[in-house]
Amino acid sequence: MNKTLIAFVLAAAALPALAAESVQATVNGMVCAFCAQGIEKRLSKLPATQAVFVDLKRKIVAVEARDGQKIDGKLVTAEITDAGYDVVKLETVAKSVAQIKAETKAAK
């Protein structure tokens, strides 16, 4: 390898990874584990979905996009509404589902 290529590879390795992008929704009507499981199953089937997290206590549903893709908030809202729940707030956050889970556990 030449020195320029080695320097480029080393510089790229030192860069922080890009933050994952997730859509986070506040959802009314979820009351049990069956509710959470149904929402998680529906949203996991979306083509751009990497991971899904549902927190019944905080009424939060988070959907993380696969690398290089974006989650369509309108589609997430439609899936949750079609399942019989109300989306009262929807936002895009620069966090992974794992980060959102960790924050939820820390808040308890």
C-alpha angles and dihedrals in degrees: 000000000000122000094250093055092047091050091049093050092048092048092049091050090054094055116100116250116258113261116255117247122229138174113228120198132188106219130193123205100041107126109152145032090260089059091051093046093051093051092045092051093050095047094044089062093061110108096234095047119117098168141351130208126187122191110189095188095054093032091234130147117186125189120190121206124232116250110289094011136096130221114237106230092201090055092048090050091048093050093049093045092047088053089058103261134115122240107210098172134018127185139164113234132188093232137100123239087250090057092048090050091050092050090049092052091047091052093056 
